[in-house]
């Protein structure tokens, strides 16, 4: 995987990588998990390798994440998976897309605070995600970011699957 040395694009998580951050289904070791979390497009391959060495890992830990499709060195628009813009344009909706949008947007408001991301990671149903969004709305207000979060919230709610009204007699007869 030496081609990544010459590639100036910083590694970033793929959709599968984002899913692994909150699902923890692949049993990554501590070094690989830390690298996966850190790979957000801000650190070069060399910097991530240095991080791996600093915590007792090696360059092969980073290469394994790339080989497994959890990280990519492609530009953000070319990353595997569907982007929020594509999902909105095509009308695609899912719990995963809404949660991913929120997890990618949280650092803009909450910085390195992992609490909001952990809250989102526990939401397994649309109603749980809506409840998490309500909590995040309150947290954003505490940081004077209500207007900014309102846009993020609106997109996330739009990405959630449409709720179906219960079948029954029509009201107002």
N, C-alpha and C positions, 0 to 999 in steps of 0.2 A: 504494500500500500504506500510505497514511497512517492507515488504521484501526488499525494496530498501535500508533501513538503513544498512542491513547486506551485501549488494552487493557492493563490492569495485569499480566496474566499474562506471566511471563518466557518467552521462546522456549526451546524444548527440541528435541532431536533426535527425529525420527520414526524408525520402524524402518528406513526407507530411508536416513535420515541416519546412524544407527548403522552400517549396512552400509557406507556410503561411507567412514566413518572408517577402517575397516580394509581395505576392498577397493580404494579409490582408483581406481575405474573411470570416474568422470565427468570427470577431468582438471580439477578445481577449481584455481584459482590460489591462491597463497600466502595472500592475504587471506581468501578464502572458506573455505579449509581451516581457518585459525586461528579464524574465526568459528564454523564448524561444531563444532570441538572445544570451544570455550568455551561454546557454548550448551547448558548443562546444567540450566537452570531457576533458576540463581542470579543471573543478570544480566538486567537489564531491557533492553528494546529500545534505550532511550537509551544505556545503558552499552555495549551491543554496537556501536552505531553509533560511539560515541566510540573504542572499540577499533579499529574499521575505519579511522577517520580517523588514529589514532595510527600505524598500520602502512602508511599510504599508500593506503588504500581509501576507499570512500564508503558512504553509506547504501544505495545501489543493490546493493552486495554482499550485505548482509543481506536485502534484499527479494528478490534472486534466489534465495537459499537457501530462503526461504519459498515463493516461487512454484514452485520445482522440487520442493516437497514434502519437502525434507530437514529443514526446521525447521517447527515449529508453535507457535502462540501459544495453543493450546487447553490446558485443564487436563490434567495428566498422565493421568488416567483416560480422556480423550477422544482421546488421541493415536492416530494411525493405527497399525495393527499389533496384534499380540496381546500381552497382558501375561503375565507369568510366572504370575500367579494364574489367569488364564483358561486358559492352556496346561495347568496342573496339573489344574484342574477338569474340563477336557474330555478329558484324556488325550492331548493333542497332544504330539508329540515331534519334535524335529529338532536337528541339529547347530547350526543358526543360533540357535534359541531358547536352547539350553544356553550357547552362547558369549555371546550377548547378555546373559543373566542374569549370567554371570560378569563381563563387562565393566562392567555397571552396578553390580555389587556391589564390585568391586575398590577403588574409591576409599574405601570405608568402612574398609578395612583398610590399604591401601597409600598412601592420600592421593594426592598429585599425581605419585607415581612412575609413569612411563609404561612401565617395564619389564614389569610384569605384563600390561598391555593389549597391548603389542607381542608378548609371548609368545602371548597368546590369538589375536591377529590372524593369526599364522602357522599356527595349527591348522586344517587343511583336511579332516581326517577324524576320525571319532569316536576312533580310537586316538591320534591326535596330540593331541586335546583332553584325553583321559584322562591322557596323559603331562604335558601342561601343568598339569592339575589337581594332579597329584602334586608338581610343582615348586612350585606356589602353596601347597600344603599345608605344604611345608617352609618357605617364606618366611613364611607366617602363624605358624608355630611360632616363628620367630626374632623375631616381633613380639608374642609372647605372646597370639596371637589364634586359637589352635588350636580352641577350642570354638566361637567365633563363625564361623570359616571352615567348620567341620564342617557347619553348617546350610546354608551357601551351596553347599558341595560336594555335599551330599545332593540338593538341588534340581537342581543342574546335571546330576548323573548321572541323575536321574529324567527330565530333559528330553531326554537323548540317546536316539536311536532304540535300540530293544531289539536286542541282539546276537543273531544267529541261530547256534545251535550247528551245527557241520558235520554233514552227513548221513553216516550210516555205520551199522555194526552197533551194536546196543544193548549197553551194557556190563553186565557182571554175569551173563551167561548161562552 
